Amino acid sequence: MGLSGNLKTVSFSDILQLLATGKKSGLLEVRTAKRQKEVYFRDGNIIYASSVNSSEDLLGNMLLKRGKISKSDLERAVVLHKKTGRQLGSTLVDMNIFSKDEIAECLTLQIEEIVYNLFSWPEGDFIFYDAKAPQNANFLVELSTMSVIMEGTRRIDEWLEIQKVLPSDDAMLALSSSPQINSENISLSVDEFKLLSKINGERTMPELVDVSPMGEFVTYRAIYKLILSQLVVVVGKKEEESAEQVDEEEEILKIIFDLYNNCFYRIRTLIEEMVGEENTRFSEFAAQYRTGLTTYFSGLDPTSEVAPPFEKFATETRTIPNNIRFYVLMSGLEKMLSEQLEYVFQLLGIGAYKEVVVKVKKEISAPLAMKRELVKKYKLEENFYRTVRSAEKVVKMVRG
């Protein structure tokens, strides 16, 4: 048994990099209460991945959505697969429905989508089992883990731009009746055309992802492209049959609490890794924030039992008059974040500063993805990046 922990404290990309540089072979298992994914490695490269209790990444489901197989053929293959115990891919080849190369191509895409999906998980327990090989996996691939890290990180950055345009999850999308665009200005892939045919004025984005022939991220990117091209528009919102009333303030406070606690934890741990825990310079610097609401953003591991609880933070925040509550909270946090980023540069130089900026930027991707409407409404992303840019201006000024 090897390394273990939670994605709250160790990013998925950092785990992959550790396994790649160590040329590890074995199984990386990542799970939440509802989901579990397994990624297998050989000499540091990814050779297989699967979703244990989810249909979203099943090979048959993917082939069906991509129009590669009929429902009747898939049902026959599933029956035979259960009888023989052979992998579904092998069964499809045995039935002469697909060639080995076709199945290998589909499995590669499936494995990539499973792995890339893990980059967006804000939390989840992980554990690595040394030398554990996949069982009954006749089709293995060999993906460069470092290339996967680069693509996964690129997707996170791209997702930050995409979700600025995407509507809320309950918005119904339809084809524009009068698109204001020259046909020469846009090119669509075959899969994007297939997605376009499923946009009927009744489906929301999550529903389009369910029927899309592409993976989740690629589908959202295609919708983003179609909206920007004015080929697709929002035509209304889908009414929920039994929508629960959500405490909006509770939700946004939870996002802020998680986001900034993770950011300050990343800053503190990076400094301690570079100067050692026995060096007290940062703790002395951070002592100034032990007043008011900033007391709840201590830089401790957010999963630690000694970390400040959200409930007490929320209670104290609500003692501030409603009309200035959000301003008081955010102005204090933005000042704290900007000053700590500047301090990293002063203490450790430009290299460490750039590294910590990358780490704190990643912290915003998960809450943005989960609560886009609230984040937009309260301008949380805008405030966050303005703060980072403010620190950057100071660093540039100091460097000359």
C-alpha positions in Angstrom: 0.0 0.0 0.0 1.4 3.4 -1.0 0.4 7.0 -0.6 -3.1 8.1 0.6 -5.0 11.2 1.4 -7.8 13.4 0.2 -8.1 15.6 -2.9 -8.9 18.6 -0.6 -5.3 18.7 0.4 -3.4 17.1 -2.5 -4.4 18.0 -6.1 -5.0 15.2 -8.6 -2.3 16.6 -10.8 0.2 16.5 -8.0 -0.6 12.8 -7.4 -0.2 12.0 -11.1 3.1 13.8 -11.2 4.4 11.9 -8.1 3.5 8.6 -9.7 4.9 9.5 -13.1 8.3 10.8 -11.8 8.5 7.7 -9.5 7.7 5.4 -12.4 5.2 3.7 -10.2 3.2 0.6 -11.2 -0.1 -0.1 -9.4 -3.7 1.1 -8.8 -4.8 4.6 -7.8 -8.3 4.4 -6.3 -10.3 7.6 -5.8 -13.7 7.6 -4.1 -16.5 9.7 -2.7 -19.7 8.6 -1.0 -21.3 8.2 -4.4 -18.5 7.7 -6.9 -15.4 5.6 -7.3 -12.8 5.6 -10.1 -9.7 3.4 -10.5 -6.6 4.3 -12.5 -3.9 1.8 -13.2 -0.2 2.6 -13.9 2.8 0.8 -15.3 6.2 2.4 -15.0 4.5 5.8 -14.4 2.2 5.7 -17.4 -1.5 5.2 -17.3 -2.6 1.9 -18.8 -6.3 1.5 -17.7 -9.1 3.3 -15.9 -12.6 2.4 -14.9 -15.7 3.7 -13.0 -16.7 1.2 -10.4 -20.2 2.4 -9.6 -21.2 4.8 -12.4 -22.7 4.3 -15.8 -21.3 7.6 -17.1 -18.1 6.0 -18.4 -19.3 2.5 -19.4 -18.1 1.4 -22.8 -21.6 0.3 -24.0 -23.2 3.6 -23.0 -20.4 5.5 -24.8 -20.8 3.4 -28.0 -24.6 3.9 -27.9 -24.4 7.6 -27.5 -21.9 7.9 -30.3 -24.1 6.0 -32.6 -21.6 3.2 -33.0 -23.9 0.4 -32.1 -27.7 -0.3 -32.1 -29.5 -0.8 -28.8 -30.5 -4.4 -29.8 -26.8 -5.3 -30.6 -25.7 -3.8 -27.4 -28.3 -5.8 -25.4 -27.2 -9.0 -27.1 -23.6 -8.2 -26.3 -24.3 -7.5 -22.6 -26.2 -10.8 -22.2 -23.2 -12.7 -23.8 -20.7 -10.7 -21.7 -22.5 -11.6 -18.5 -22.7 -15.3 -19.5 -19.0 -15.7 -20.4 -17.5 -13.2 -18.0 -15.4 -11.7 -20.8 -15.0 -8.0 -21.0 -17.6 -6.2 -23.1 -15.0 -5.0 -25.5 -13.8 -8.5 -26.1 -17.4 -9.7 -26.5 -18.1 -7.1 -29.2 -15.0 -8.2 -31.1 -16.1 -11.9 -30.8 -19.5 -10.9 -32.2 -17.7 -9.3 -35.2 -19.5 -6.0 -34.4 -16.2 -4.2 -34.0 -12.6 -4.8 -34.8 -9.9 -4.8 -32.1 -8.6 -1.5 -33.3 -12.0 0.1 -33.1 -12.5 -1.1 -29.6 -9.0 0.0 -28.6 -9.8 3.5 -29.9 -13.1 3.7 -28.0 -11.4 2.3 -24.8 -8.7 4.9 -25.0 -11.2 7.7 -25.2 -13.1 6.2 -22.3 -10.0 6.0 -20.2 -9.0 9.5 -21.0 -12.5 10.8 -20.0 -12.4 9.0 -16.7 -9.0 10.4 -15.8 -9.8 14.0 -17.0 -13.0 13.9 -15.0 -10.9 13.4 -11.8 -9.2 16.8 -12.3 -12.5 18.5 -11.5 -13.1 16.6 -8.2 -12.9 19.1 -5.3 -12.6 16.2 -2.8 -12.3 12.5 -2.6 -10.3 9.9 -0.7 -7.4 8.4 -2.7 -5.1 5.5 -2.0 -2.4 4.0 -4.2 -1.7 0.2 -4.1 1.8 -0.7 -5.3 2.1 -3.3 -8.1 -1.6 -4.0 -8.3 -2.6 -4.8 -11.9 -6.0 -4.6 -13.6 -8.0 -7.8 -13.6 -9.7 -9.1 -16.8 -8.6 -6.1 -18.8 -7.7 -7.4 -22.2 -7.3 -4.0 -23.8 -4.7 -1.8 -22.2 -3.4 1.5 -23.4 -0.2 3.5 -22.6 -0.9 7.2 -21.9 1.9 9.5 -21.0 1.0 10.7 -17.5 2.9 14.0 -18.0 0.9 14.7 -21.2 -2.3 13.9 -19.3 -1.3 16.3 -16.6 -0.7 19.1 -19.2 -4.1 18.4 -20.9 -6.0 18.2 -17.6 -4.5 21.5 -16.4 -5.2 23.1 -19.7 -8.8 21.9 -19.4 -9.1 23.5 -16.0 -7.9 26.8 -17.4 -10.2 26.5 -20.4 -13.2 25.6 -18.1 -12.8 28.9 -16.2 -13.4 30.7 -19.5 -16.2 28.4 -20.7 -18.3 28.7 -17.7 -18.4 32.5 -18.0 -20.6 32.0 -21.0 -22.6 28.9 -20.1 -26.1 29.5 -18.7 -27.5 27.9 -15.5 -28.2 24.2 -15.4 -31.9 24.7 -15.6 -31.8 26.8 -18.8 -33.3 25.1 -21.8 -31.4 25.5 -25.1 -32.7 25.8 -28.6 -31.4 26.5 -32.1 -31.4 30.2 -33.0 -34.1 31.1 -35.4 -32.0 33.8 -36.9 -28.3 33.2 -36.3 -26.2 36.3 -37.0 -23.1 34.6 -38.3 -21.5 33.8 -41.6 -21.3 30.0 -42.3 -17.7 30.5 -43.2 -16.8 31.7 -39.7 -17.6 28.4 -38.0 -16.7 24.8 -38.5 -18.3 21.9 -36.6 -17.0 18.4 -36.1 -19.3 15.4 -36.9 -19.9 14.9 -33.1 -20.8 18.6 -32.7 -23.3 18.3 -35.5 -24.8 15.3 -33.7 -25.0 17.4 -30.5 -26.6 20.2 -32.5 -29.4 17.8 -33.6 -30.2 17.1 -30.0 -30.8 20.7 -29.0 -34.5 21.0 -29.2 -35.6 23.8 -26.9 -36.5 21.3 -24.1 -33.1 20.0 -23.0 -30.9 21.6 -20.4 -27.1 21.4 -20.4 -26.9 18.4 -18.0 -29.5 16.6 -20.2 -27.5 17.3 -23.3 -24.4 15.9 -21.6 -26.4 12.7 -20.9 -27.2 12.2 -24.6 -24.1 13.7 -26.1 -21.7 11.5 -28.2 -18.8 13.3 -26.6 -17.4 13.4 -23.1 -18.6 15.8 -20.5 -16.0 18.5 -20.9 -16.0 18.3 -24.7 -19.8 18.6 -24.7 -19.7 21.7 -22.5 -17.0 23.2 -24.7 -19.1 22.5 -27.8 -22.1 24.2 -26.2 -19.9 27.2 -25.3 -18.8 27.3 -28.9 -22.4 27.1 -30.3 -23.6 29.9 -27.9 -20.7 32.2 -28.8 -21.4 31.5 -32.5 -25.1 32.5 -31.8 -26.3 29.2 -33.2 -27.8 28.3 -29.9 -29.8 30.4 -27.5 -31.6 30.1 -24.1 -35.3 29.9 -24.5 -36.5 29.5 -20.9 -35.9 27.6 -17.7 -37.1 24.1 -16.8 -39.4 24.0 -13.9 -38.5 21.5 -11.2 -41.3 19.4 -9.9 -40.2 19.6 -6.3 -37.4 22.1 -6.2 -36.0 22.6 -2.6 -35.6 26.0 -1.3 -31.9 26.8 -1.0 -30.5 29.2 1.5 -28.6 31.4 -1.0 -26.5 33.1 1.6 -25.6 29.8 3.2 -24.4 28.5 -0.1 -22.3 31.5 -1.1 -20.7 31.6 2.4 -19.8 27.9 2.2 -18.2 28.5 -1.2 -16.2 31.5 0.1 -15.2 29.6 3.3 -13.9 26.5 1.4 -12.3 28.5 -1.4 -10.3 30.9 0.7 -9.4 28.4 3.4 -7.9 26.1 0.7 -6.0 29.1 -0.9 -4.4 30.1 2.4 -3.6 26.5 3.2 -1.8 26.2 -0.1 0.2 29.4 0.6 1.2 28.2 4.1 2.2 24.7 3.1 4.3 26.0 0.2 6.2 28.4 2.4 6.8 25.7 5.1 8.0 23.2 2.4 10.6 25.8 1.3 11.7 27.3 4.6 10.9 24.5 7.0 8.2 24.4 9.7 10.7 25.6 12.3 11.0 28.9 10.6 8.6 31.3 12.3 8.7 34.2 9.9 5.4 33.3 8.1 3.5 32.5 11.4 4.6 35.9 12.8 3.5 37.6 9.6 0.1 35.8 9.6 -0.6 36.8 13.3 -2.0 40.1 12.1 -5.0 38.2 10.7 -6.1 36.7 14.0 -9.0 39.2 14.4 -12.6 39.4 13.2 -13.6 37.1 10.3 -10.1 36.5 9.1 -9.6 34.4 12.2 -11.5 31.6 10.5 -9.0 31.5 7.6 -6.0 30.2 9.5 -4.1 28.4 6.8 -4.6 25.1 8.6 -5.5 21.9 6.7 -9.3 22.4 6.0 -9.9 18.7 6.9 -8.1 19.0 10.2 -10.1 18.6 13.4 -8.5 21.8 14.7 -9.5 23.9 11.7 -12.2 26.6 12.4 -15.7 25.2 11.7 -17.9 26.7 9.0 -20.9 27.0 11.4 -19.1 29.4 13.7 -17.9 31.5 10.8 -21.4 31.7 9.3 -22.8 32.7 12.6 -20.3 35.5 13.2 -20.6 36.7 9.6 -24.4 37.2 10.1 -23.8 39.5 13.0 -22.7 42.1 10.4 -25.5 44.3 9.0 -27.0 42.7 5.9 -26.4 45.7 3.6 -22.6 45.7 4.2 -22.1 42.0 5.2 -20.7 40.7 1.9 -18.5 43.8 1.4 -16.9 43.6 4.8 -16.2 39.9 4.4 -14.8 40.0 0.8 -12.7 43.2 1.3 -11.0 41.6 4.3 -10.3 38.3 2.5 -9.1 40.0 -0.7 -6.7 42.2 1.3 -5.5 39.1 3.2 -4.9 37.1 0.0 -3.2 39.9 -1.8 -0.8 40.6 1.1 0.0 36.9 1.5 0.8 36.5 -2.2 3.1 39.6 -2.0 4.7 38.1 1.1 5.6 34.9 -0.7 7.4 37.0 -3.3 9.2 39.0 -0.7 10.3 36.0 1.3 11.0 33.4 -1.5 11.3 35.2 -4.8 9.5 35.2 -8.1 9.6 31.4 -8.7 7.8 30.5 -5.5 5.3 33.4 -6.1 4.4 32.0 -9.6 4.0 28.5 -8.2 1.7 29.6 -5.4 -0.4 31.7 -7.8 -1.0 28.6 -10.0 -2.0 26.7 -6.9 -4.5 29.2 -5.6 -6.0 29.7 -9.1 -6.8 26.0 -9.2 -8.7 26.3 -6.0 -11.5 28.3 -7.7 -12.3 25.8 -10.4 -14.3 23.4 -8.2 -16.7 26.0 -6.6 -17.1 27.7 -10.0 -18.2 24.5 -11.6 -20.7 23.5 -8.9 -22.4 26.8 -8.2 -22.0 28.9 -11.4 -25.1 31.1 -10.9 -24.2 32.1 -7.3 -20.6 32.7 -8.2 -21.6 35.0 -11.1 -24.3 36.8 -9.1 -21.8 37.6 -6.3 -18.9 38.3 -8.7 -16.8 35.9 -6.7 -14.6 34.9 -9.7 -14.2 38.6 -10.7 -13.2 39.6 -7.2 -10.8 36.7 -6.9 -8.9 37.4 -10.1 -8.8 41.1 -9.4 -7.1 40.4 -6.1 -4.5 38.1 -7.8 -3.9 40.9 -10.4 -3.5 43.4 -7.6 -0.7 41.3 -6.1 0.9 40.9 -9.5 1.0 44.7 -10.0 2.8 45.1 -6.7 5.3 42.3 -7.6 6.0 43.9 -11.0 6.5 47.3 -9.4 9.0 45.9 -6.9 10.9 44.0 -9.6 11.0 47.1 -11.7 
